[in-house]
Each structure stands twice: as C-alpha cells, then as structure tokens.
Amino acid sequence: MATIGMHFGHDAGAALTDAGGYRVIEAERRLGLRHVCGGNGDFPRAAAEWLAELRERASSPVTGIAVADWYTPMCQVLPPALVELVNEDARWTATGGTGLADVVTRVIKPLDWPPAKGFGDITLTAVRHHYAHAALAYYTSGARKALVLALDGTANYAECGMVCLGDGDQLTPVMSFTNRTGPRFGLVYEALARRVHGSQFDTGKLLGLTATGECDASLLPVLRAMLVPQSARRASPDLFEPLDEDRLTGTALRYADTWWEYDPHSGGYLDAGLADSSDDDVVHSFGSVFPDEIRTADGRTTAVGTSPTSASAGTWPPPCRPPWSGT
C-alpha cells in the first residue's frame, strides 16, 4: 500500500512512500520560489499535478493521503475537514503528556476536496505539525530505536516542538512543547531571528539556534526565565531546575515603551498574558519582536543589537559578540 503526504505551509510539498521507498516533491524547487506555501498563486494547480504524478509513480495503489495540520490560511486547496478540525475541535489541541498519542493523527473526511477525486476510496489523515517533523526525522534516519526531538518556531496551538520515542515501526509522542508555558525555544528563537535578521527564514534554523561569540553571565538568568518560567519548572521538577530568583529580582524586558518586570508569581515576564492566551495570534503578539532592551539584576540594560549602556557604568561588552563584528 502507498501513502502520499502533503504540507500546505511554508516550504510546502508532497511526498510518496511505498514499498519502493520515498519520492519527494519540493514546491520551492518546482515553482522557483523560496519558502513557497499553499497561498502562492501557482500552488493549487501545481499541487493537483504533483498528486497525479506521485499516484502514477506509486508501485501499488495509493490508499491514504496524509496532510499536515499547519497550513497557510490563504491556501485555496485545503481539505475543508482539515480547516474544521484545526479551528473547531478543541480535543485536537491537547498538549499534555496524557493522551498525546491520541491527538497526533486524526482521520478526516475527504469530502469537497477536489484533489482527492482521482484516488477513489482513500483514507485522509490529518497529522500534527511537529509529529510530522519527528516522523520525517525518525523514518528516514535508518534507526530502529531512537529518542526523537523536534524543535520548531511555532505551529497551531502555540506548540513549538515534540519529543517522541521511536521503536521499530512505531513512533510514540511523549511530550509536547508549548510557547505558552515552555520550554518556548520556538518563540525565543523566532523573536530573536526577526530582531537580528529581519526574518526567521533568513537564518536557517540550525544556524539560528547555534550560539556564536561570548555570552555575558548576567543575561543567562533572564534568558533561562524567558525559555521556561518558574511555574513550568515547579510543575515539572524532574525535567527542569528551579530558577535562582535572587538573580532575577529587578530584571525586566522592554517592548516598545513598556517594561515587563520579572513576575515572581508566574515566574516569568510576559507569562500572565501568555497563560490567558487562547490562540497563536495572542502568543505572537508578545513574542513577534525580541525585546528592545534587557535589564539585568545589576540595573544595566542591553539594547539588542547594540552595546548595552548604563547611566552609571558606561558601556560594557555585548552579550554575544560575533567573531566577524570587529569590535
């Protein structure tokens, strides 16, 4: 039996897996547009052609199509049932460890989805975005047993990653990361990448997560609190070390004209707002721009992208000085 997978978000494409192996179609290579997504003008027509091409290349009948659940809303070829699932089914948004394995795939109806008409009787399955990432890593690795870690920016439900256990043909999700409570690697990464490079797409995710230069020790407590607030650390003491709050008293982040001081009750800076957020738009509103300044416990401030200043201390070394900066 053969299965085709499709992704409608940025870096969109389609893939076939059957007894003969894998065949992958990268949309940006076919259309000549970097980070192409399902909302680009040529995508709907091309996507139908890709499905037909993969069906013809399959060594056995295609019995299933899987679609990733993160998509570009302006996409014109989305299965209506996928849109309904993502927007209306609250059970699909579970992010806790309990029951996670039950909410990473869901069979949906292919009704009113023209690309499925040429396949006859198929099973259409929605796949959680980060479970799809983990599956690609595991099933193409050649390993038969592995711990799989997917770290990303953010997908639906403010999810930013997933941990899975691979054993033979089974890939079991055991933990979901969320930008609301942490570890919010994705939100911090995306915000910093946009602040420094203008876009998270221009960094390359591995490069964006790779440290360069020399770090200032006084900033580390702040960054640790940004990644995982104290509340999340208290809830999972076996997973995270507690923050040293003596080193956080007086620290703050500045967004535009507002300083967000460290809040000992939530154990973070923006967490009172993030905890009440119900969708990705609210989460992004707090993290779409990296803080303009970071104030450390000693009262000094670091303007992101420039040398930090203080009314009493003058200038001091920047937190991460790239080797090519020359200063």
QUIPE-V164006 format. One record per residue. N is the residue number from 1. RES is the residue in one letter. PSI is psi in whole degrees, -180 to 180 (none if undefined). Layout:
BEGIN
n:N res:RES psi:PSI
n:N res:RES psi:PSI
END
This chain:
BEGIN
n:1 res:M psi:143
n:2 res:A psi:149
n:3 res:T psi:140
n:4 res:I psi:137
n:5 res:G psi:146
n:6 res:M psi:146
n:7 res:H psi:131
n:8 res:F psi:0
n:9 res:G psi:-164
n:10 res:H psi:152
n:11 res:D psi:46
n:12 res:A psi:167
n:13 res:G psi:-172
n:14 res:A psi:155
n:15 res:A psi:150
n:16 res:L psi:135
n:17 res:T psi:130
n:18 res:D psi:-168
n:19 res:A psi:-24
n:20 res:G psi:-6
n:21 res:G psi:-145
n:22 res:Y psi:146
n:23 res:R psi:128
n:24 res:V psi:135
n:25 res:I psi:114
n:26 res:E psi:119
n:27 res:A psi:-38
n:28 res:E psi:-29
n:29 res:R psi:-39
n:30 res:R psi:-38
n:31 res:L psi:-8
n:32 res:G psi:32
n:33 res:L psi:122
n:34 res:R psi:140
n:35 res:H psi:37
n:36 res:V psi:147
n:37 res:C psi:175
n:38 res:G psi:-9
n:39 res:G psi:-9
n:40 res:N psi:148
n:41 res:G psi:-40
n:42 res:D psi:-6
n:43 res:F psi:-48
n:44 res:P psi:-48
n:45 res:R psi:-45
n:46 res:A psi:-38
n:47 res:A psi:-41
n:48 res:A psi:-39
n:49 res:E psi:-38
n:50 res:W psi:-41
n:51 res:L psi:-44
n:52 res:A psi:-40
n:53 res:E psi:-46
n:54 res:L psi:-35
n:55 res:R psi:-40
n:56 res:E psi:-31
n:57 res:R psi:-13
n:58 res:A psi:139
n:59 res:S psi:-8
n:60 res:S psi:165
n:61 res:P psi:139
n:62 res:V psi:118
n:63 res:T psi:-10
n:64 res:G psi:147
n:65 res:I psi:131
n:66 res:A psi:137
n:67 res:V psi:131
n:68 res:A psi:144
n:69 res:D psi:-7
n:70 res:W psi:129
n:71 res:Y psi:164
n:72 res:T psi:120
n:73 res:P psi:-31
n:74 res:M psi:0
n:75 res:C psi:135
n:76 res:Q psi:2
n:77 res:V psi:30
n:78 res:L psi:141
n:79 res:P psi:126
n:80 res:P psi:-34
n:81 res:A psi:-28
n:82 res:L psi:-44
n:83 res:V psi:-43
n:84 res:E psi:-41
n:85 res:L psi:-50
n:86 res:V psi:-39
n:87 res:N psi:-23
n:88 res:E psi:-17
n:89 res:D psi:100
n:90 res:A psi:-27
n:91 res:R psi:-23
n:92 res:W psi:-12
n:93 res:T psi:7
n:94 res:A psi:133
n:95 res:T psi:-4
n:96 res:G psi:165
n:97 res:G psi:-34
n:98 res:T psi:123
n:99 res:G psi:5
n:100 res:L psi:-37
n:101 res:A psi:-21
n:102 res:D psi:-6
n:103 res:V psi:33
n:104 res:V psi:-15
n:105 res:T psi:147
n:106 res:R psi:126
n:107 res:V psi:128
n:108 res:I psi:167
n:109 res:K psi:136
n:110 res:P psi:19
n:111 res:L psi:142
n:112 res:D psi:31
n:113 res:W psi:96
n:114 res:P psi:-41
n:115 res:P psi:-19
n:116 res:A psi:-9
n:117 res:K psi:-33
n:118 res:G psi:0
n:119 res:F psi:-8
n:120 res:G psi:-138
n:121 res:D psi:103
n:122 res:I psi:164
n:123 res:T psi:122
n:124 res:L psi:125
n:125 res:T psi:132
n:126 res:A psi:139
n:127 res:V psi:130
n:128 res:R psi:140
n:129 res:H psi:-50
n:130 res:H psi:-23
n:131 res:Y psi:-35
n:132 res:A psi:-42
n:133 res:H psi:-49
n:134 res:A psi:-40
n:135 res:A psi:-42
n:136 res:L psi:-44
n:137 res:A psi:-44
n:138 res:Y psi:-51
n:139 res:Y psi:-16
n:140 res:T psi:1
n:141 res:S psi:-24
n:142 res:G psi:-7
n:143 res:A psi:150
n:144 res:R psi:-10
n:145 res:K psi:127
n:146 res:A psi:152
n:147 res:L psi:123
n:148 res:V psi:126
n:149 res:L psi:122
n:150 res:A psi:120
n:151 res:L psi:131
n:152 res:D psi:-177
n:153 res:G psi:-84
n:154 res:T psi:146
n:155 res:A psi:-150
n:156 res:N psi:152
n:157 res:Y psi:21
n:158 res:A psi:17
n:159 res:E psi:139
n:160 res:C psi:12
n:161 res:G psi:175
n:162 res:M psi:148
n:163 res:V psi:132
n:164 res:C psi:159
n:165 res:L psi:122
n:166 res:G psi:131
n:167 res:D psi:104
n:168 res:G psi:-126
n:169 res:D psi:-1
n:170 res:Q psi:137
n:171 res:L psi:109
n:172 res:T psi:121
n:173 res:P psi:136
n:174 res:V psi:-17
n:175 res:M psi:139
n:176 res:S psi:135
n:177 res:F psi:140
n:178 res:T psi:144
n:179 res:N psi:-11
n:180 res:R psi:-46
n:181 res:T psi:-23
n:182 res:G psi:166
n:183 res:P psi:122
n:184 res:R psi:55
n:185 res:F psi:-42
n:186 res:G psi:-45
n:187 res:L psi:-43
n:188 res:V psi:-42
n:189 res:Y psi:-50
n:190 res:E psi:-42
n:191 res:A psi:-44
n:192 res:L psi:-41
n:193 res:A psi:-41
n:194 res:R psi:-37
n:195 res:R psi:-41
n:196 res:V psi:-43
n:197 res:H psi:-10
n:198 res:G psi:-23
n:199 res:S psi:142
n:200 res:Q psi:-21
n:201 res:F psi:-22
n:202 res:D psi:-4
n:203 res:T psi:-32
n:204 res:G psi:124
n:205 res:K psi:-37
n:206 res:L psi:-41
n:207 res:L psi:-41
n:208 res:G psi:-27
n:209 res:L psi:1
n:210 res:T psi:127
n:211 res:A psi:140
n:212 res:T psi:153
n:213 res:G psi:-162
n:214 res:E psi:133
n:215 res:C psi:143
n:216 res:D psi:126
n:217 res:A psi:-29
n:218 res:S psi:-19
n:219 res:L psi:-19
n:220 res:L psi:-43
n:221 res:P psi:-37
n:222 res:V psi:-46
n:223 res:L psi:-37
n:224 res:R psi:-40
n:225 res:A psi:-32
n:226 res:M psi:-38
n:227 res:L psi:-48
n:228 res:V psi:109
n:229 res:P psi:164
n:230 res:Q psi:-35
n:231 res:S psi:-41
n:232 res:A psi:-34
n:233 res:R psi:-39
n:234 res:R psi:-36
n:235 res:A psi:-25
n:236 res:S psi:68
n:237 res:P psi:-23
n:238 res:D psi:-14
n:239 res:L psi:-36
n:240 res:F psi:143
n:241 res:E psi:146
n:242 res:P psi:152
n:243 res:L psi:147
n:244 res:D psi:96
n:245 res:E psi:-18
n:246 res:D psi:-28
n:247 res:R psi:1
n:248 res:L psi:-14
n:249 res:T psi:125
n:250 res:G psi:-7
n:251 res:T psi:158
n:252 res:A psi:161
n:253 res:L psi:140
n:254 res:R psi:124
n:255 res:Y psi:116
n:256 res:A psi:-118
n:257 res:D psi:12
n:258 res:T psi:130
n:259 res:W psi:130
n:260 res:W psi:105
n:261 res:E psi:159
n:262 res:Y psi:131
n:263 res:D psi:108
n:264 res:P psi:-20
n:265 res:H psi:-46
n:266 res:S psi:-21
n:267 res:G psi:22
n:268 res:G psi:-159
n:269 res:Y psi:-50
n:270 res:L psi:10
n:271 res:D psi:-25
n:272 res:A psi:-40
n:273 res:G psi:-40
n:274 res:L psi:-36
n:275 res:A psi:-29
n:276 res:D psi:-3
n:277 res:S psi:147
n:278 res:S psi:-5
n:279 res:D psi:170
n:280 res:D psi:-32
n:281 res:D psi:-40
n:282 res:V psi:-43
n:283 res:V psi:-45
n:284 res:H psi:-30
n:285 res:S psi:-27
n:286 res:F psi:-28
n:287 res:G psi:6
n:288 res:S psi:-20
n:289 res:V psi:129
n:290 res:F psi:149
n:291 res:P psi:138
n:292 res:D psi:-35
n:293 res:E psi:152
n:294 res:I psi:127
n:295 res:R psi:125
n:296 res:T psi:174
n:297 res:A psi:-24
n:298 res:D psi:6
n:299 res:G psi:-4
n:300 res:R psi:153
n:301 res:T psi:142
n:302 res:T psi:116
n:303 res:A psi:119
n:304 res:V psi:127
n:305 res:G psi:-6
n:306 res:T psi:174
n:307 res:S psi:134
n:308 res:P psi:155
n:309 res:T psi:163
n:310 res:S psi:145
n:311 res:A psi:-26
n:312 res:S psi:-22
n:313 res:A psi:-7
n:314 res:G psi:-141
n:315 res:T psi:158
n:316 res:W psi:168
n:317 res:P psi:139
n:318 res:P psi:158
n:319 res:P psi:-42
n:320 res:C psi:104
n:321 res:R psi:110
n:322 res:P psi:147
n:323 res:P psi:-18
n:324 res:W psi:5
n:325 res:S psi:-33
n:326 res:G psi:1
n:327 res:T psi:none
END
